[in-house]
Amino acid sequence: MTNIITCIGRFHVSAAVCDAGAWASQRLNAHLKLLHVLDKSEYPIKGDLTGKIGLGSQEHLLDELTVLEEKRSKLAREHEKYMLEAAERRVREDGAKDISTLQRHGSLIETLMELEDETRLLVMGRRGAEHDNAAHSIGNNLENVIRTIHKPILIVLSKFSPPNCFMIAFDGSPTAQKALDMVAGSPLLKGLPCHLIMVCSGTDERKAQLEAAFDKLVSAGFDVTQKTLDGKVLAALDTYQKEKQIDLMVMGAYGHSRIRQFLAGSNTTAMLRTSDIPLLLLR
């Protein structure tokens, strides 16, 4: 069985994650798995008290700390259970039917790696709990997940509505070509108007790549508008997206090595930080 894995957390963007997961599961006719991973580091005991404990009372206070830790863990598990129950109610209200929940304790990335073979699409929120009030911030785990998990990832913001159209940021690279093939072969976005956008200097080679991409999408049944833009990549895409009121951005993720990204920067990371619409990242 292949699943839509939807990552539920303590942060308010989880409602949007639920809505996006429910939408994707219906578009793909796929099982929806609601996942919450409880990292013990989220519930630490404040400070190391052992150095301040006198010899006579050390054992007694350490016992009390152990009891406190057990209570905190129990409360965290109960909170986790209620979150998943609320998430399941929400996705059912959104129309999803084939649903399961999964609770794990430990590392999110390790859990997602274990589930990777059964994952068709991963849905995550852009912001973690520590960034709830930051408008253009990335959760601590998100970039590492994108680099590690080689499955499509839908990144949502604080709200999600089913998209009415989408745009593909295409640069002719092998990563972009693979992303194009995935869009063409998947029912996720079928029936939605597509804007195929390339930001470049307009060389003959680039124009030929864009034409070939256009033909592939049209052959797959998409209604496609193609456009070549000038200027800086992120600014040009952002302007076009706002002018055309596009709801979803599709792009290949991290097509270059970490060294090249360190020297030249990463459009993927920059887009993650600045985008005001959901991103579908394909690798």
LOVEX-163072 format. One record per residue (C-alpha): residue in one letter; x, y, z negated. Coordinates in steps of 0.1 Angstrom, whole numbers, plus 5000, padded with zeros to 4 digits. Layout:
REM LOVEX-163072
AXYZ
...
REM end
This chain:
REM LOVEX-163072
M500050005000
T501250355008
N500250634985
I499851004982
I501951074951
T500651384933
C502851514905
I500851644876
G502451864849
R501752104820
F501752404842
H498752574857
V499652504893
S498652134887
A495052234896
A496252334931
V498352014933
C495251804926
D493251994953
A496051944978
G496451574969
A492751514973
W492751695007
A495751485020
S494351155008
Q491151215028
R492951335059
L495251025058
N492650785044
A495350695018
H495350594982
L495850884958
K498150824928
L498251084901
L501651084884
H502851244852
V506351194839
L507051294803
D510651394798
K511651374762
S513751684767
E510351874769
Y509651804733
P513051844714
I513451884677
K514652244673
G518352234663
D520551974647
L519851974610
T522051694599
G525051924592
K522952124567
I521651834547
G523251764514
L524551424505
G521851344480
S518951434503
Q520351344537
E518651004541
H515251134529
L515251434553
L516451214583
D513550984576
E511251284577
L512751404610
T512151054624
V508451064614
L508151414629
E509651294662
E507151004662
K504251244657
R505451474684
S505851184708
K502351054700
L500851404706
A502651434738
R501351094750
E497751194741
H498151524759
E499451344789
K496451114789
Y494051404787
M495851584816
L495551274838
E491951224830
A491251594838
A493251554871
E491251244881
R487951424875
R489151714896
V490251504926
R486951314925
E485051644926
D487251734956
G486051414974
A488851174968
K487750814961
D490650574961
I492550694930
S494850564903
T496850724875
L500450654863
Q502150764832
R505950734829
H508550854803
G511950954815
S513351124846
L511051254873
I513551194901
E514350844890
T510650764889
L510050904924
M513050704937
E511350394923
L508150484940
E509750604973
D509050284993
E505350314986
T505150684991
R503550835022
L503351195011
L504551364979
V502651664966
M504251904941
G503852254927
R506552514935
R506752634899
G507452434867
A506252514832
E509352734825
H508452954855
D504652994851
N504853374852
A507453404880
A505953484914
H508653334936
S510553084915
I511252714919
G510752454893
N513952304879
N513351964895
L511952064929
E515052124949
N516751814936
V513551614945
I513551754980
R517151664986
T516751314971
I513451184983
H513351125020
K509551145024
P507251425035
I506651675006
L503851915004
I504752214982
V501752414969
L501452744951
S498952844923
K495952784945
F495252554975
S492552565001
P492452325031
P494352495059
N492652615090
C495852635111
F499552575107
M502852675121
I505952475128
A509352645123
F511352485151
D515052535158
G515852235181
S517952065155
P517751685149
T515951755116
A513451975134
Q512951715162
K512251445136
A509751675118
L508051735151
D507751365158
M506251315123
V503651585129
A502751445163
G502351095150
S500351165118
P496651235114
L497351485085
L497151795107
K495251665137
G492451895149
L494152205134
P495452485157
C499252475158
H501652765162
L505052635174
I507652905166
M511352935174
V513453225162
C516453255185
S518153465212
G516253305240
T518953095257
D517952855284
E518752555262
R516552685234
K513752755258
A513952405272
Q513852265237
L510752465228
E509052365260
A509751995253
A508452035218
F505252205231
D504651925256
K505051655229
L502451825207
V500051885235
S500351515245
A499551415210
G496251615212
F497151945195
D495952285205
V499352465206
T500452825208
Q504252855214
K506153175206
T509853275206
L510653545180
D513753775176
G515353885144
K516253725111
V514653385107
L512753425074
A511553785081
A510353695116
L508453385104
D506953575075
T505753855097
Y504253615123
Q502553415095
K500853715081
E499753855115
K498153535125
Q496853445090
I498453105091
D497652875061
L500452625062
M504152625072
V505852305085
M509552275087
G512452025085
A514252035052
Y517952055045
G519251965079
H522852045071
S525451935045
R525652095011
I529052255020
R527552425050
Q524552535030
F526852675003
L528852875029
A525952985051
G522952955028
S519852735032
N516752845050
T514852565032
T515652704997
A515053065008
M511652965023
L510752784991
R511353094971
T509653344994
S506753175010
D503253285001
I501652975017
P502052605011
L505052435028
L505152085043
L508751975043
L509751685065
R513151505066
REM end
